[in-house]
Amino acid sequence: MCGINGILHFQSERKVDEHTLTKMRDSLAHRGPDDQGLFIDKNVGFGHRRLSILDVSAAGHQPFLSEDKRYIMVYNGEIYNYKDFYPELRSNGFSIRTNSDTEVLLKLYQMHGLKMLHRLNGMFAFAIWDTLEKKLIVVKDRMGVKPLYYAIYNETFYFASEQKALFTAGVPLKISKEGLEEYIFNRFVAGEGTLYENINKVLAGHSMTVYASGRIETEKWWDLKTEIQNQTPIKDPLEWFSSTFDESVRLRMVSDVPVGVLLSGGLDSSSILASLKKQQFQNIQSFTIGFKEEEHNEAHLAKMLSEKLAYGFHTLQLEDQALHDKLVQATYFQDEPIMHLNEPHLLTISELAKSSVKVLLSGEGADELMGGYVRYKALQYPSLLSSIATLGSLDLFNKTARFEKLGRYAKMSKKSDLILFNSCNIYPADIAAQFGINSPPKNEYRIQIYKEAKELYPGNLRRQALYFDQQTYLRSLLHRNDRATMGASIECREPFLDQRLITGLGSLEDKWLFTGKKGKFILKSAMQDQLPEEILKFKKVGLSAPWGDYLVNSSVFKDELTSFATSTIFEMPYLQNINSKALVDRLKKGDPTMTAFVMPLFMMHIWIKNYVTQF
């Protein structure tokens, strides 16, 4: 796991400035504290910060040059099956000089070009400069686990693992109107766009070829819809899932440094720990965040399971001033306002893990692949939503936050909106009423994914929502995981995101996902004899925190809430109709519905105050 960056000037006579390239690279030092490297050849330059996981010797130094000096590569990620390619490489005349996947990746490219990508099992973002054809190739993994951003500015192509490196290079920080609209309505910016003008993501499963002349070609090398459609029918889903999941966990233990588990106490991460025990992995350490509020706390379950499996267990709590400080830190590492609201907790637990391990396994992806969110239940009988909307208008759902939210959700009549806003906490009608903003974003990328979902699962709103989340919401979670763990110089791996599981689960009948009260039926069935009843039947909590209480009752957050009420964000044209003081007053008076409205604006306030001012 590493941080990568690069510069390609389209003016061939313009030399890359070493100082600028170095500043870009070292803004990513947290991603790679173990080693650093530079490559400059006239108008092209690469930077690399290394977190050594496979082959921790100097042999894995990057930028990595091919033996014939034609190709130069910087790479971030892991190819878990890299040793499988040794016989093929050797039979074609390549010698293996290191024990790193970096060398294998570049030699596979020398042999096959980008056609080799389908054979890789891993997570990756990399860039290769072809000195002969004068072209830059940048590539991102199937699901977008590894971040990669780019900007075209001042006749130059810049790329980096994080946006801050682009700002460091001189790309101006300007908030995008379209990005801001998506943030307010959808919680995050999906697809290629970002919250910033001039800065884009390389899309998951895509490659870009950037020629020295300035011409750019983009190719989609992995398509989720096509992969699901081409999936061979699975004869015994339960046996297939159990064996494939265990194999995925085993592959993600490939490491020359210690590996631990981010253990919430929920089904997903507990299944990973149980699989490790089943496969007789020794000396595993688990890490969890605890909460003093019982309704948010799963630490007791994580501790119970770790002790039952004879694995190490570590936990801590994050409160008051420490939580505020970690929020500011997390905002810096995320490069955008935090939106999942548990980024400070993930950063903290990663810092705790750093003293014991260098890699953490996470249960991310299970909910989106197997229907684990309660919000999917509302889509099972969409015809009932109109009745729920009527009851909601009679204030019969205001007793609990969950039912109050369902009442607001049910008021959306278009099926497309039920999918597009399923992962949101507030909806277009709410935003119009509370913020005075009446025009939803264009959401072109989201609409395209929704069209694909309808074609793949016609008439099945729950499956459409899963497919939609896999290419939108899940990718925001993966960016959160990457930034929070790499902020502590820790690599995060997600066993549920093995491509065989993604496409196979996408091809199964509904019953394997939605049977029972809580979804994920196939996972529960597979783990029936490996996990205790307390975990199999525990009500899903997730890594959530009572932010509404923190803002009103914690002294440091009460001060920040006062500052927020007069924040400069409300001077922005798009947000100028928001009555911030009224929102704060209602929150202070105990209106539980206000937390969903205040939090995205509060996190934007923190971001503007502590991040934007740095650039």
N, C-alpha and C positions, 0 to 999 in steps of 0.2 A: 504494500500500500504506500502511496507516495503523493507528492504534489508535482504537477507538470505545468509548464508554461512555454510559450514560444512566440516569435515575431517573424513575419514574412513581409518585407517591403515589396510592393509591386514595382517600384522603381529599382531596377537591378543595380544601379550604380550607388544606391544609398546603403551604407553599411549599418548593420545593427549596432546600437550603442550598448557596450558591455555593462555600463552602470545601470541603465534602464532595465536590461534583461536580468541583472543580478537583484535589483530591487523587487522586481516581479517575483522572482524565485524565492527570495527570502521572506516575502509576505506570506508564504506558504510553509514556513519553517515548522509549524506545528504538525503539518502533514508528514514531515520527514526529518526528524532530528538526527538521524544516524549518519547521513552522508549528503553531499551536495555536488552538483556538477553543472558545467556549462559547455555549450557547443556554439561556435559562431563561424559562419562561412559567408562573408560579404553581407548579402541582404537577408539572410535567414539565421535565426538563433534559437536554441532550445535551452531551457533551464529545468533542473530536476532536484527535488528534495526527497531523500529516501528514508522510508521506514522499512528496515530489513526484516523480512519474514522468511523467505526461502533463500538459502545460500547467503548467510549473513556476512560472508567474507567480502573482500574488496572486489572479487570477480563479478559481483552483481552491480557494480557501479554504472550509473547512467549520467548522460546520454550514452546509449549503447550503439556501437558501430559494427556493421557487418565486416567480415574479414576482408572482403574486397573493397571496403570503404565506400561502396555505392550508397548504402542506406544508413541513416542515423535515426534512432528511435528513442522517444521518451514514453514511459508506460506507467500506468497506475492501475493496480488491481491484482488479481490472482487467476491463473489458469490451473484449475484443480487437477485436470487430467494431463498435465504437460508431459509426464514421464511416459505416457502411452505412445508418444510420437518418437521416442528415441530410436526404435528399430527402423522406422521409415526414414528418418533423417540420416542415420548411419548408412543405410543401404543406398542412399543417394549421394554418398560422398561427403556428408557433413560430419565433422568431429564435434563432440560435445565437450566443451571446455569448462563449463560451470555446472552448478546444481540449481540454476535459476530458471524460472519459467520465462523470464525476459529473453534469454537466448533462444529458447524453443520458439517463442512467438515470432521473433524476427526471421528465423530460418524457415519457418513455415510460410511466412510472407514471401521470402525469396523464392521458394519452390512453387507456391500456388497463387500468390496474390491474395486478394480478399476472398477468394473462394474457400479459403481455409476457415473462415469465421464460423461456419455452421458446425464445424467439428469441435469447437472449443466448448468446454464446460467451465464457466467462470464468470467473473465480473471484471470489466476492464474499460478503460479509456486510454487510448494511445494515439501518438502522432508519429508519422514516418516521413522523413524528407528523402526524396529520390534525387540524388545529385546529378544523375544522368538525364532524366526527363524533366528536371526542374519543377517538381510538383510536390505538394504537401498533402498527405493523406491523414485525416483524423477520423477516428472510429469510436463508437460507443456501444456498450454491451446491450443485450436483448431487452432488459427491463429498465435500463437506466440506473443501475445500482451506483455506478461511479459517475460523479459529476464532470461535465466538461462544457465550458462556456467560451464564446468567441465574440469578437467585435471587429467590424471593418470601419476603420477610422483613419483619416489623413493618409489615404492610399496605402494602408497597411492592414494585414490580417493578424490579429492578436488572438491567442487562445490560452486558457488556464483552467485549473481545477476549481478555482473559486473566483467570484467576481472581483474581490478586493485586489487581486493581482492585476486585473485590467485597469482598475482605477489608478493603481500605483504606477502603471506604465503611461498614464496621461489621458486615458479615455475618460471623458467627462461623465460625472455622475448626474444624470438627469432622470427624473421620475417619468415613466411613460403613462400617458393618460389611459391608454387601453389596459396597461398593467394594473393601474390603480383601480380601475373599474372592476377588473377580475378579482382583485384582492378583496374589495368591499362585498361583492356579490357571491364569490365562489371560494373565498378564503386563501387562494393561491393562484398563481398564473400557470396554466397548463400549456403543454405543447412546447413549441420552440421559443415562445416569448418569455420575458422576465418582467420584473417590476421596473426595469430601467430601459430608457431609450438606447438604441445602438448596441445593446448586449442581448445575445440569444443563447439558448442551449443547443448543443448538438443533440438531436432527438435520439431517444432510445432505439436501438436496432438500426441505426443509420450510419452511413459513412459520408464524408465530404472530401472531394478532391479539389484542392486549391492550387491553381497554376500560377507561376511567377508573373504571368501576364495579367492576372486579376480575374481570370475566368474561374467560375466555381461550379462544380457538378455535385449534386446530392443524390444518394442512392439508398433505398430502404432494403437492407440485406436480410432482415428478419421481420416477418409479418405475423402477428399473433392470430388474426382471423384465419389466414391460410394454413397456419400450423395446426390449429384446432380442426379445421375441415379435413386436413390430410392425415389426422391421427388414426392409426390402425385401431379397430375396435378392441376394447379391453375385455377379455373373457371373464376374468376373475378380479373385479375391481379391488376388493379388500386385500387379496394376496399381492396384487400389483402395487397398491399404494404402500403397504408395509415394507416390501422389499426395496422399492424405489426410494422411499423416505430414508430408510436406514442407510442405503448406499449414498444418498446425498449428504447425510450427516457425516458418514465416514470420509467422503471426499473433502469435506470442509474442515477436517482435522489435519489435512496436509500442511505441515508447518515445521520449521526448525526452531520455533520459539513456543512458549506455553500458550495454551488456548483455554478460555473460560466461557461461561454462559451468562448472558443477561437473563436473569430468572425473575419473572414477575410473580409467579405462583399461579398463573393462568394455565390453560390447557396447552397452548402453543409452545411456549418455552419449556414447560414441564415435559412435553413430549420429546423435545430435543435431549433434555437431560436423561430421560428414561432410555432413549435410544443409545446414548453413549454408554450407559450402564449395561444394556443388553449386549453391546459389542465389546464389553470388557475394557473400555478406556479407563485408565487409572489417573488419580491425582487431579481430578477436575475441580476447579473452583467456580462457585456461583456467586452472583452479585445482584442485589436488589435494593430498591429505594423503599423506605418505610414512611408511613404517615401516622401522625398521632390521632387523626380522625379515623375512627374504626371503619366507616363506610367507604373509605378510599384505600384501606390498607390490605395488602395481600402478602405482606412480609412473613406472617406466621405460616402461611402455606408453603412459601418458598423455603423457609427454614426447615419445616417438617419433612419436605421431600428430599432436600439435600442431606439431612441426617439419615433418612431412611435408606438412601442410596450410598451412604458413606462418602459423600463429597463435601468439600469445604464450603462454608457459607459466610458471606460478608454483607452487612447492611448498614445504612445510616439514614438519618432524616435531614431534611433541608427546610429551614424555616427563617422567617423574619429577615434580618440584615443579610445573612448568608444567602438566602433565596434571592433577594434583590441583587446582590453582587453577581450571583451566577446568571441571573436574567440578563444583566448587561453584558457579561462575557459571552453568553450563548447568542445574543443578538449580533455580536461581532463575528462569531464563527459562522452563523447562518447567512450573513450578508443581506438579510431581508428581515422584516418584522416576523417574529416567531408566531406561528399560527396553530400548532398542535398543543401548545401551552405546557408541554412537559419537556421541552428542550433543556431548561436548566437542570432538571432532575437527571436526564440522560448524561449530560456533561459531567455532573457531580459523580454519578456512579461509575462513569468511565475513568475519572480521575482516581477514584478509589481502587478500581481494578488495575490501574497502571503499575502498581507496586508488585503485582503478582503475575500478570499475563500481558501479552502484547496483541492478542486476538480475542474477540468476543463473538460468540454465536447468538443470533437473535431470532425470535419467532415471527418476525415481520413477514407479511404476505398471506398467512393462513386465513385470516378473516376475509380478505378479498378474493381468495381462490375458492373458499369453501362455504361462504355465506354466513360468516360469524357475527355480523353486526345486527342488532335488533332493528335497525332502520330498514333492513331489507324486508321485514315482515309486513310492513305497510303496503308493499307492492304485490303481495300474494293475491289479494282480492281488491284490485283498484276500484271496482264499482262501489265498494263500501266507503271509500274515502269521502264521497259527497255527503253521506249521512254523518260521518264523523265531523266534517266541516260544519254542518248544521248544529250538531251538539256543541261543538267548540264555540260557536258564536253565541251560545246560550250560557257561556262561562261555566260549563260543567266539567271542563278539563283543567281548571286553573289550580287545582289542589296540589299537583306535583309538576315538577319541571318537565318530566318526560311526556306526560299527557298534554301539557300546555303546548309543547313543541309539536306533538302530533296534530293537535287541533289547527295550528298555523300551517303545517305542511299540507294537510288535507284540503286546504282552500285552493291549492293549485289545481286547475282543471286539465291542463295539457299533460299528456303522458310524457312528452319530451322534457317538460319542466320537472316532473317527478323524478326523472333520472338525472338531469343536469344539476339539480339542487339537492339531491338525496344526501350528500355528505355535508351539507351546510347546516349551520345552527340558526341562521336567520334567512328569510326568503324575500323575493322581490317586493311583495306587498308590505312586509315588515319594514323593509328599507325605505320604501316610499313614505310610510307613515312616520317612522322615527327619524329618518335622516333627510327627508325631503328630496330624495334622489329617485327619479321615476324611470330612467332609461337603463335597462340591463345592458351588460357588455355584449359585443358581437358573438363572442365565444365560438369562433370559427373552428378551432381545433376540437373543442368539446362536441360540437354538433357533428363534425365528421366522425368522431369515435362513436357517437350515438347512432349514426346511420349504419356503421359497421355492425354495431351490437344488434340492431333490429334485423339486419340481413342474416346474421348468424343465429339469432334466437328469436324468430318472429313470434310476436304475441306473448312472450315470456318476460315480463318486466323484471323479475328477480334476476334472471340470468343476464339480461341486458345491463342491469345495475352492476353486477359483478364484473362483466367485461369492461364497462365504462370506468369503474374504479381502478381496475388493474392498470389502466393506461393514463389515469389522472391522479386520483387521490393516493394510490399506493406509491406512485413516483415521488409525491411530495413527502411521504413518510420515509422513503429511502434516502432522499436528500437530507432530511432531518437526522436520520441515523448516522449517515456518513459524516455530517458536519459536527454533530455532538461527540461522536467517538473520536474522530480525527482531531477535534479540539484538544483532546487529551492524548494525542499520538497513539491511538488504539485503532486497530482494524476491525471492522464489523462484517460478519458473514451471515447470510440468510439461507439456511438449508431448504426452506419451503419454496425458494425461487429457483430451484433446479428446473431447467427447461422441460425436462420429461414430466415433472409434476404439473407445471403450468399448463402444458398442452393436453396432457392426459386428463386432468381434472376438468378442463374446459369441454371435454368430449363426453363426460359421464352424464347419466340421467339425473334429474333433479333430486331423486330420493336419496342419492348418496351425499348430497349436500344439506338439504333442508329438512330431512326427517328429524323429529324431536323439537323441543322448545328452543334450542340454542344454536341450531345449525351445526356445520362441521361434523356431520354424522359419520363420515368415513374415517375421520381422524379419531373420533371417540371410540368407534368400533375397533380400530387398529390398536388403540392404547388401553382397551378395556381391562386387560390382564396385567398391565405394566404400571398403571397409575392408581393411587388410592381414590376411593369414592369422594373424599372431600374436594379433590381437584376436578374430577370428572363432572361433579354436580354443582360446583361452586358458581354463584352468580357472577357473571363477567363484570369486572371493575375496570381493568385496563390501567394504564399509568395516567390517572387523572388527579387533579388537585383542586381544592375549593378556592379558586381565585377570587370569587366574589367576597368571601369571608376575609381573605388576606387583604384585599383593597380597603375594606371598611374597618378592620379590627387591628391589623398590624401597624405599628407606629411608622415604620419606614415607608410602607405602602400608602398609609393615610396621607403622608406628606406628598408622596408622588401623585396621588389622586387629586390633591389640591392643585398641584402644578399642571396636571393633565386638563383640568377644567378650563384653563386659559392657554392651552397649548397652541403653538404656531401652526399645527396641522389644520386647525379650523380656519386659518387664513387662506388655505389652498382653495382655488375656485370650485373644485369638485365637492369639497367638504364644508363649504362656507354656510350652508343652510342648516347645519346640525346644531341643535341647542345643547351644547356639551354640559352646561351647568344643570340643565333639567335632567339629563341622563344621570349625572353624578348624584343629584338630590334624590332621585328615585331609587338608585342603588343604595344610598345611605339609609333610606327609610325602610329598607328590607324587601324591596320588590325583586324577587328571584329571577324574573324574566329579563332584567336589565343586564345581567352578567354577559349574556350572549351578544348584546349590542355594544357594551363598553369594551370588552376585551380586545377585539381587533383594532379599535381606535387607540386604546391604551398602549398596545404593543407597537403600533405605528408611532406613537408619541415617544416611546422609549427608543425606537430605532432612529428617528430623526434626531433626537437629543444626543444619543451616544455613538451612533455609527456615521450618519450622513455628515456630521460636522467634521469628522476626521479626514474626509476626502473633498 
